[in-house]
Amino acid sequence: AFMNYIKYDYNAYNSGKSVDDAYTALVEGRATCTGFSAAFTFLATIIGVENKMLEGEYKKQGHSWNAVKICGRWYELEPQNVVINNSNIFKMEDLFSLGHNS
């Protein structure tokens, strides 16, 4: 799982920068939220999982996460939280199990 490899780049975040590309996340092993989301989108697309990269706000800051279509239903998920929560398993608080109507 890529979540075991990619680390949240707190140095970039604390200096106001974003590590927002799949390449840096997957090759260098560091990212901020958009990089996690871009890496997830890249890998999901390669294996044929219909997905979307979503952007919005979380705690009044710009944020990115993903949605995947499984058995005809859309589910939003947060790949970055698995790393930040130091877990290899998705927990309910890591998944936004909200239907996505797009």
C-alpha positions as CSV (number, residue, x, y, z in Angstrom):
1,A,0.0,0.0,0.0
2,F,1.3,3.4,-1.0
3,M,0.3,4.7,2.4
4,N,3.1,2.8,4.0
5,Y,5.6,4.6,1.8
6,I,4.4,8.2,1.5
7,K,5.0,10.5,4.5
8,Y,3.2,13.8,5.1
9,D,5.6,16.6,4.3
10,Y,5.2,18.8,7.4
11,N,8.3,20.9,6.4
12,A,6.5,21.9,3.2
13,Y,3.2,22.5,4.9
14,N,4.7,24.6,7.7
15,S,6.5,26.8,5.2
16,G,3.3,27.4,3.3
17,K,4.2,25.1,0.4
18,S,2.3,22.2,-1.2
19,V,3.7,18.9,-2.4
20,D,0.9,18.3,-4.8
21,D,2.0,15.9,-7.5
22,A,1.8,12.1,-7.8
23,Y,5.4,11.9,-9.0
24,T,6.9,13.4,-5.8
25,A,4.5,11.4,-3.7
26,L,5.3,8.0,-5.3
27,V,9.0,8.5,-6.2
28,E,10.3,10.7,-3.4
29,G,7.8,9.4,-0.8
30,R,6.5,12.8,0.5
31,A,3.4,14.8,-0.1
32,T,0.8,17.1,1.3
33,C,-3.0,16.4,0.9
34,T,-3.1,17.1,-2.9
35,G,-0.1,14.9,-3.5
36,F,-1.7,12.0,-1.6
37,S,-4.9,12.6,-3.6
38,A,-3.0,12.8,-6.9
39,A,-1.1,9.6,-6.1
40,F,-4.3,7.8,-5.2
41,T,-6.0,9.0,-8.4
42,F,-3.0,7.8,-10.5
43,L,-2.9,4.4,-9.0
44,A,-6.7,3.9,-9.0
45,T,-6.8,4.9,-12.7
46,I,-4.1,2.4,-13.6
47,I,-6.0,-0.5,-12.1
48,G,-9.3,0.6,-13.7
49,V,-11.1,2.0,-10.7
50,E,-13.4,4.9,-11.6
51,N,-12.3,7.8,-9.4
52,K,-12.3,11.5,-8.9
53,M,-10.0,13.9,-7.2
54,L,-12.0,16.4,-5.1
55,E,-11.0,19.7,-3.8
56,G,-12.6,22.0,-1.2
57,E,-12.0,23.2,2.4
58,Y,-11.3,21.5,5.6
59,K,-10.9,23.5,8.8
60,K,-10.9,26.7,6.7
61,Q,-7.9,25.6,4.5
62,G,-7.7,24.2,1.0
63,H,-7.9,20.5,0.9
64,S,-8.0,17.5,-1.6
65,W,-9.4,14.0,-1.2
66,N,-10.8,11.3,-3.5
67,A,-14.0,9.6,-4.5
68,V,-14.2,6.1,-5.9
69,K,-17.1,4.3,-7.6
70,I,-17.7,0.8,-6.2
71,C,-20.6,-1.3,-7.3
72,G,-22.3,1.7,-8.8
73,R,-22.0,3.9,-5.7
74,W,-19.6,6.8,-5.1
75,Y,-17.6,6.9,-1.8
76,E,-15.4,9.7,-0.6
77,L,-12.1,8.7,1.1
78,E,-9.2,10.4,2.6
79,P,-5.9,8.6,1.9
80,Q,-3.8,11.2,3.8
81,N,-5.5,10.5,7.1
82,V,-4.3,6.9,7.1
83,V,-0.8,8.2,7.2
84,I,-1.4,11.0,9.6
85,N,-3.3,8.6,12.0
86,N,-0.3,6.2,11.6
87,S,-2.5,3.3,10.5
88,N,-2.4,0.7,7.8
89,I,-6.1,0.1,8.0
90,F,-8.9,2.5,7.0
91,K,-11.0,3.3,10.1
92,M,-14.4,4.8,10.0
93,E,-13.0,8.2,10.8
94,D,-10.6,7.9,7.9
95,L,-13.3,7.2,5.4
96,F,-16.0,9.8,4.5
97,S,-18.6,7.1,3.7
98,L,-20.8,9.7,2.0
99,G,-22.6,8.9,-1.2
100,H,-21.4,11.1,-4.1
101,N,-24.1,11.9,-6.6
102,S,-22.0,13.0,-9.6
